[in-house]
């Protein structure tokens, strides 16, 4: 006969018997003809400190978790010992009887289980007595695991089960290091003393997490308690501080470099103007060179000096659609060459007070990223609309390019983070800073192999 999981009861041909047993006030187990336990009624599970949700396999649960042990004969049955939750030993008597169908054939064995009468108090009061200390551990924010001298797990609280993503019944009575070495092959007792870090991979929509394990000794070295702490956010915060410091250093270096470049370009500009005065017949060429010098100076200022405070000059009420349409002309040649179609869907949006160059920087960075993501014969859709409820202008840039891998999606807006060989990791970070200057934000949605949608939200300062 097949051995059924607790959650697989709908396929159990003995389910009708199980339903009857769950309505009984006594304790029962049900075995198939081969002697395997296929059911333990709820009443017996409750007295042992468990519920149906704790059981995945009744036979495994009965012999491995409850640690079934025969003590000796008793009248027409046996005296047995079962280990309740929190490693409490309980004594029962059990008598097995066969169950037959209407044809008189045996179909199963029913075990009538009775709690031994040497208990002086009610079982419910007994459990309240020993559960109190463990209840305290179950409400702590840190995981707690208790092991014996051989590192067999005898107790694990709810938080530790949650952090590991493992059920109590899959952890208790197991070798602690056999479980831990699934995550870190080098885990050791010495490492636990210093603080062992293990990584639990993401599973079932739960993100990857880093756990810190430490232990100490209890009860004359026989029991050891291991604490489990989720340090994922602590590490992220530390990394953010390091990135901020790195960004600050990079910013200071960039400012120094820009100053020197600006000085050199200013000198070049001055000599060109002198040459222009000496050779008025070639004025057109000099004007072109001067225009390019001015353009380079403007690009440097706009790209690396763009995130200044609200004292930024040049703010005016501008028409978002007109400015976007104007700057999209810069991409026409590259888009045509790659066979990429840029489709504009402009909505009715009000004028917004902002620096025209800020909007230009937003569009240049994001549309350029879309063009780079598309290999050929792709499409970029740019649309604008106004949200009357939030009083915000929304610009969406969508492409059907290669998309962004899930593991990188949350980091693309971080300063200095890039997956491009020649990238600086500043483009999107600056774009986000610009959006925030106008009480807005940038949100990015992407799926690898499908494309990317960038949503720019803008409002007045």
N, C-alpha and C positions, 0 to 999 in steps of 0.2 A: 504494500500500500504506500502511496506517495506521502511524503512528509511535508506538511503544509506550513506556510508562514502564517503569522497572526493576521497579517493584512490580506491574506489570500483565502479568507474564510468562505467567500462566495463560491469557490470551486471545491469545497470540502464536502464529500458525500455524507459525512457524519455531522453536518452542520445542524441538522434538526436536533441532534442530541446535545450539541454545544449550547444551543439556545435554551434548552430545558435546564441545563446545568447552571447557566448564568442567572436563572430566576430562582435558584435554590439558595437557602440560607446556610447550607453546609458546604464543606470543602470537597472538591472532586478533581481528579485528573482522568484523562481519557487516553487509552493506548490503542494502537491498531493491532492486528493479529500478529505482526512481527515483533511486538513489544515496544515500539517507538511511541513516545509521548506526542500526541497530536493536539492536545488541548489541556489547559489548566483554567478552571473557572475563575471568574472575576473575584469572587469572595476569597478564594485562597490566595490569589495574587495580592489582594489588598492587605491581608493580614501579614504578608511577607514584605509589604512596603512598596509594591510595584503596581503597575496598571497594564492593560492590554497594549498600550502604545510602546511599552518598554520591551516587548517581545517581538522578535523577528522569526525565530524558529523555536518551537516549543520543546523539542527534544534537546537541542543545544542548551536552551535556557534552563531546563530541569536538571541536567547533569553537570553543566559547566558553571552556570551563574548561581543556581541554588545549591550546587554541590551535594547532590543526593548521596546519602550515606546510610547503609543498613546497619542498625545497632544490634538487632537480634529478633527472635520470634516473639509474637504477642498473640495469644489466643489463636484465632484462625487467620492471623495476618502477621504484619511486621511492625517493629518499632523503627522509625527512620529519623534521620536528622536532616534538616534543610537550613541553609544559610540565608537569612533574610537580608534585606538591604542594610548597609552599614556594618556588614560582617557579623551580624547577630545570629547565634546558633539557636534553632528552635527544634523541639522534639515533637513528633507526631506518630500516631499509629495509622496504618494503612491496610485496607482489606480490598483485594481485587475480586471482582465478579465478572463473569462473561455476559455479553449482551447478544441476544439472538434476534433474527428477523422472523417474519411470520412463518417461514418455512422451517424454522428451527435451526438455521445455520448461524454459527458464531460470526459476528461482524466486528466486534471490538471488545475491549476490556475496560471496565469502569472501576476506578480506584476511589473508594470512600476514605477520606483523610480526616483524622480527628486530632485536634490539639491535645497534647498530654495534660493530665489534670494536676501536675505538680505546680503549675503557675498559681501564685497566691492572689494575683490581681487580674483584672480584666485585660485581655490582649490590647485593646485600644489604649488603655491607660499606660500599659507597658511601652507602647510605641511613642506615646507622647513624652515619656520619660527620657528615652535615649535619642529622640529626634531633636530635642532642643538645642544641643551644641552644634549639630550639623546644620540646623536651620539657620543659625547665625552665619555659618560659612557659605550657605547658599544665597545669601543676599549681599555678599561682598562684591566689590567691583573687580577683584582679582580672582584668578582661578586658584583652586587649592587641590592638590593631589597628595594622598597619604599612601606611602608604600611601607612594606615590612623590610626586614634586614636583607632580604634577597631581591629587593626592588620589585616585588609583586604588588600590583595596585590593589589596595583594599578599600579605597574611597576616593571619589572625585566629585567635586561640587558642580553645580549647574553651570557656573561661569566658565569653568575649564572645559566642560563638554562643548559649550557654545564656541569657545575660542578655537578648539581643535576641530570642531565640526564632526565629532564622534559621539555616539550615544553612550550613556552610562554603561549599559550592558555589554558594549564592545570594548570598554576600557578596563572595567573592574576585573580582577583576578588574572589579568594579563601581565606579561613581563614589561615593565615600564620602558626599558631601553629598546625592546623589539619594536615598540610603537614609535619612539622618538627617532630611531635610526632610519625610519622610512623618509624622514625629512632631513636628517643630518647624520651621515654615516660615521662621523667623527665624534658624535656625542659621547660624553663620559661623565663619571661621577665627579672627577676633578673639575671638569668644565662647568658642572652645575654649581659648584661652590663659588666659582668666579662669576658665573652668570652665563648661561648658554643661550645663544640666539638661534632660533629656527624659523624658517619661512614656511607658512602654510599657503599652498597655491590657491588661486581663486577657484571657486566651485559653486554651482547653483546660484549665480548672480551675486555671490559674496566675494568681495574684493580680496586680493592677496594681502596677507597680514604677517607682521614680524612679531614673534613672541619671545619674551625674555623669561627664562626659567632659572630659578634659584632654589636651593634647599638647605634645610637645617635638620637637626636631630631632636627627637622627642623620646620621653620615657626610657631613659638609660640606653640610648642608642638603638633600641629595637625598632621604633617607628621613625620614619623620616617624612617630613612634610615638604612638598615642592610647591612653590608659588609660581603662578603663570600670569604674566602681565603683557597686555597688547601695547607695544611701543611703536606701532606703525606711524601714528600721528606725530609722536615725538621726533622720529627720524625725519619725517617730512618737514617739520618745523626747522630742525637743524639744517637740513639741506637748503631750505628757503633762505635762511640767514646767510649761508655760504654763498648762494647764488646772488643775493643782494649785495654782499661785499664784493663779489666778483664783478657784478654789474657796475657798482660804484667806481671800482678801479678802472674798468674799461671806459666808463664815461669820462673820468678825469684824463685818461690817456687820449681819448678821442678829442676832447676839448683842446688839449695841448697841440695835438697833431693838426687839428682844423685851424688853429691860430697861426701855425707856421705856414700851412698851405695858403691861407688867406693872405699872409704877408707876401709870399712869393708871387701869388696871382696879382696882387695890387701893384707890385713892382713891374711885372710883365705888362699889366694894363697901362701903366705910366709910360713905359718905353714905346709901346705901340702908338699911344696918342702923340708922342714926339715924332715918330716916324710918319704918322698920318699928316702932321702939320708940314713936314718937309717934302712929302710926296702927295700933294692934294689930287694929282691925277689918278692915284690908286686908292682913293678914299673908300670906294666900295668894298675892296678887299679888307681894309683895316676895320671898317664898320662890322663886317662879318666876323672877323677875329674878336673884336671887342664884345660883340653880342654873345659869342660862345664863352668868352671869359666870364662875362656877367652871369651866364646861364649856369656855369660850373659853380660859381660862388653862391648862386641862389640854391642850387641842389644841395650843396654842403650844408648850408644854413637850414634848409627845410628838412633834410633827412636826419641830421644828428643834433641840431639845435632846436628841434621842433617842439619838444616838450618843455616849454617854459611856462611860467605862471600866467595868471589871467591878465597881466599887464601887456601881453602880446599885442603888438600893433597890427593894424590892417583888418580889424574886424568890421564887417558890414553886413547888412541884410542881403542875402544872396538867394537866388533861385537854384535849388539843388539840382533840378532836372537839366537846367541850362549848363551849369558848370560840369556836370557829369558828361553830358553830350559833347561838350567841348574837349574834355580830356580823353574821351574814348577814341578820338581821332588819332592819338598817339599810338594806338595798338592796331590800327587798321592794316598796316603793311604786314606786321608779324602774323596777325590772324589770317589774312589772305594767303600768306605763304604756307601756313600750316593747314589750310583748309578748314579753319575754325569760324563758325558763324557766331557773331555777337548779336543777340536779340535784346532790344530795349523795350521795356514795358513800363512806361512812366505813368504814375498816378497823379492825382491832384493834390499837391503838397503846398503848404504855406511857405513864405519866406522865412529863413532862419538866420539869426545873427551869429556869424562865425567867420573865422579867417579862411579866405578862399584857398590858401595853400594847404590848410589842414585837410580840407575835403579832397583836394588834389592828391595829397599823400595817401589818404585812405583808399581812393579809387585805384591809384597807380599800383600800390602794393598788392591789393587783393585781386585785381583783374590780372596782374602779371603772374601771381601765383596760380591762378586758374589756367592761364595759357601754358605755363610750364607743366601743369599736371596733365594736359591733354596732348597725346602724341600726334594725332592727325584726325581730320574729319570729325571734330568734336563740336560742342555747342556750349556757349556761355549765355545764360539768361540773366539780365540785370533789370530788376524792377524796383520801383519806389512807391510808397504809400504813406498815408498819415493816419495814425491811430488817434481818433478823437477822444477816446476814454483816457488814455495815458498822456495825451498831448505830445507824442513823440513821432519823429519821422523814422521810417524803417526802410533801409536799403538792403536788398537781398541780391547776392551774387552767387549763382548756382552753375556748376559745370558737371559734365559727365566724364571727367578725367579718371585718373587712377585711384583717387580717394586716399584717405589717411588710415594707417593701421590703428586698431583700437588702443593698443598700448601707448601710442604716441599722442592720441587725440587730446588727452587732458593736459599735455605739456606744450602744445604748439604755441600757446600764448605766453609761455615763460620767456623772460629775457635770456638771450644767448643760446636758447635751445633750437637746434636745426638738424635736419636729416640730409640736407643738401651739402655736397662737397665744398661748394664755394659760397654757401650761405653764411650770414652773420648772426642769425637768430634774433635780429633786432626789428625786422619789418613789422611783424604782427604785434609784437610787444609795444612798439611805438603807436601802431594803429589803435590798440586798446587804450593807451594813455590819452590819445586824442579824443576818442569817444567818451572817456570818463570826464574830460574837461568840459564836455557839453552835456553833462548829466545823463550819459548813455553807457553803452557797453557793446561788446562784440561777442557773439555766440557762434560756435562752429559745430556743424553736424556733418558727419562723413561716414562712409562705409567703403571699405577696401574693394576696389574693382568696380564700384558703382558711381562714385562722384562725391562732390563736396558742396555744402551750402554754407555761406557765410552771411550772417545776419548782423547788420550794423544798425545800432539804435542811437538816435541823436535827438537832443532837445536844446532849448536855449540855456545859457549859463545861468 
